[in-house]
Amino acid sequence: MSLQDKCIITAALAGAATMKAQNPAVPYTVDEFVEEAYRCYNAGAAIVHIHAREPETGIPTASIDILREIVKGITEKCPIVINLSSAVGLAATPEERINVVKQLKPEMASLNTNSMNFALGDWKNHTVLAESVFTNTFNMLTSFAEAMRECGTKPELEIYDLGGLYNTLFVREQGIFVEPLHFQFVWGVLGGCWLDLANFKRFMDLIPEKATWSTCGVGPAQFRGAFIAAVEGGHIRVGLEDNIYVRKGVLAQGSYEQVEKAVKIVELADREPATPDETREILGLKGGPGI
């Protein structure tokens, strides 16, 4: 099977918001992150996406020491591609956010593309439970991209809505990205874009011809987006950062269980999960952590 028929599966293990109170499988400690990443690798994931947590409280942290231990532990156990978050958490400063990349020089890192309302909502009663402004200015977009280029880190361009995509296409003309670009369409965040085929088609109409892309759906959009990506030649992100369930009403035993389900979806589309080495070739990665 050619590389074009391979599907990259990413596992996002914790995020900045999901907590053990919602699903006990959410990792907090270094050992929990390492073991869950290894389970995801064995289940078929080629990339693991990391937001570090304070081990006792689960609060998101920009601690380089904690992140370094997580990356070191994962790298020693398996060859999975490591993708670090440059968002960290809503309380992190821009300097703290990009310092993660500057210090650890991962193969990949998330790069958020526009400021937005970022909210948690009660979808039954259509009320907002919590909200904040997720700040991602043009200056942050370009300076983060330049830092990633210097570190040999591939940006994963996070697209929450059309504004982020237009922002990326605008600054692309500065030549700050290593081509081809890699986009991640994030569906279902309250304040961002909902998952429907019209929105998906518009995204696909606008991205550059040779760009690669992945879907990341929050809650019910996780596996709906995975099905679209599997049949349309894209790639898939799952994990407890985005969705605590493996099916309606059933908590996932870990991100690895969602990876197992993603593998089945990929195979139903007559594709195969990409290995980490195949993923490095598809995305043009440098081939290892920079720590």
N, C-alpha and C positions, 0 to 999 in steps of 0.2 A: 504494500500500500504506500502511495506517495506521501510526501510531507503535507501536501495540500489536503489530503484526506484525514490527517491527524487532528485531533481536538485537544487543546491544552486545558486541563482542569486545574483551577486554583482553589486552594482552601484558605479562607480567611478565618483565623481561629478565635479572635476575641473582639476586635474593634474597640471603640471608645465608650460604648454604652451598654452592651449586653453584660449581665452580671450573673453570678452563681444563683442568686435568688430566682432568676428566671429559668435558668437551666444549670444544674450543678456541674455539667461537663465543661463549662467555660473555664479556660485555663487562667490562673493567676501567677503561679510560681514558675521559675525557670524550668524545673523538671517537668511540670505539667505541659508547658509549651513544647519542650523537646519531644516528649512522648507522644503528644497529639500530632505533631508534625510527622513523626515517624509512622504513626498509624495511617495518616493521610497518604503518605508516600506509598506505603504498602497497598493501600486501597486503590491507587491509580492517579493520585494528584502529582503534577509535575512542578507546581509552584505553591509555596506557602506564603501567605501575607500576614505580617506581624505588627500588632500594636502591643507594646509591653505594658504590663500592669505592676502596681505595687503588690508584692506577694501577700501581704496581710489584709489589705483593704480592697484590692481590685481596682483602685483608681488608676486611670491611664497615666503613664509616666514617660518623660523624655530622657530618663536615666540612660546614659551611654553604657555604664557598667552593667546594668541589667540586660540591656539589648545585646551587648557583646557576649554575655554568657549564653543567652538564648541562641544567637547565631552560631557560636562556637559549638554548643551542644548538638544543634541540628546538623551542622556540617560534619561533625564527627560520626554521626549515625547513618547519614544517607546523602545522596547527591542531589537532593531536591533543590530547585531554584528558590532563593530567598528574596522576597519582595517586602521592603520595609515601608511603613507608612510615613509620609511627610506631613500628615495631618496631626498625628499624635493624640490630641484631644482639643476640645474647644478652648481650654484655658491656656494652651501653649502659645508662646510668642513666635513670630516668624523666625527669629534666630534659633530658638529651640527646635523648631520643626525641621529646618534644613540642616541643622547641626547633626542630626541623625545620619544623613547622607554623607556629609563631609567627614565625619569621624569613622564610619563603618564601611563606606563605599560598597554598598550592596550591588548585586547584579541588576536589580530592579527597585524602583520606588514609585509610590503613587504621587501624582502631580495634579492637584485640583485646579480647576480652570476658571472658576468664577465665584463671586460672593453670592450668597443665597440665604433665604430663610430656611432654617433646619429645625424641624419640629417633630414631636411625637404626638399622635392624635388618637382620639377615640373615634374609630371609623363608623361605629354604629350610631353614635349620637352627633357625629360631625363637630366635635369640640377639640380644641388644642389643649393637650395636657402639659406640654413643656416646649419651649422654643428658645432659640438663640440665633444670632446672625453668624454664619460661617464665612469668615472673611478670607477672600482670595483675590487680591488686587492684581492689576496688570503688572505692577512692579514685582510682586511675589511670583507671578507666573513666569516672567522672564528671568528673574534672578535665580529662582529655584531651578529652572531649566538649564541655565548656564552652569550652575554648580554641579548638576547631575552630569552634564557633558564632561566637565573637568574630571569628575570622579569615575567616568566610564560606566555610569549607571543609566539604564534604560528607563525613561519616564513611561509610566502607565497613566495616560491622560484620562482623568476621571470626568465623565460627561454626565452631569445631572439634568441638564436641559439644553435647549438650543443655544442659549447665551454662551455657555461654556464652549460649545463647539465653534461658534463664530469667533469667540475670543482666541481660540487656538489657531484657527485658520488665519486670523489677522496677524498674530505675532509670528506665525510660521515663516512669513516672508522675510523676517530678520535673519533667518538661517541659524537659529539657535538650537534647533532639534537635529538629532541624527536621524536620517530617513532610513526606512519607512517608519511612519508614526504607528504607535500602538494605542488604540482607544479602548476605554472601558465604559460601556453604557450602563449607568446606574439608574435602575427603575424603582419607583415606588416610595422614595423618600418624600414625606410631606413637606412641600416647599419646592420639590423638584418635579421631574417629568413622570407621568404615569405610563405604564406599559400598555401600549396598544400598537397595532400593526401600522397605523398611519404615522405615529411618532417614529417607529422603527424605520420605516421606509424613508422618512425625511433625513434621519441620521445617515442612512446608507447612501442616499443621493449626494450628500455633502462631503463625506470623508474622501481623502485622496485615493486614487485608484489602487495603489500598492499597499495601503495601510492594512494592518491587522486589527482585529477587534474582539472584544469579549463582552458578555453580559453579566451584570451583577444585579440581582433582584432582591429587594427587601421584602421579607415576609412571604406572602403568597406569590409574589412576582419572581421569587428565586427560581423555582423549577419551571414556571411558564417561560421565563426568559431562556432557561437552559434548553428547552425544546426548540425554541426559535433558532438559537445559536447552532444547535446540533444539525439542523436541516439546512441552514443557510450558510454554512461554512465558517462560522465563527467559533469562539472559544467560550468557556464556561467558568464562572466563579460560584462556589458554594461556601458554606461555613457558618459557624455560630455568630460571627459578626453581623450577619445579615438576616438570619432566620434561625430560630431556636427549635424548629420542628423538622422532622423528616417526612411527615405527611400530616394531613389536617388533624389537629388535636393530639398528635403523638410527638413527644419531645425526642429530639435526636440524641442518641447515646454519645455523640461527639461529632465533630466536623467530618470525621472519617466515614460515618454512616451516610452523610449527605454525598460524599465523594463516591461511595459505592453506588448510590442511586444515579448520580451523574454519569458514571461509567455505563450503566444500563441504557440510559437515554442516548448516549453517544453510539453505542452498539446498535440500537434500534434504527439509527440513522445511517447504518452501514459505514460507520467511521470507527477509528480506534483512538483510545487515549494516547496522547503524545508522552514519550518518556522525557525526563529532564534534559538529556542530551539533544533529543529532537527539538525540544522547546527552545533550547539555546540556539539551534540552527534556524528555526522558524523566526525567532524574534531578533536574531543578531546580537546575542548577549556575549559578554566578555568571558564567561566560563568559570566563574568562581567568586566567592566573597573577597572583598578587599581588606579584610581585617588582618 
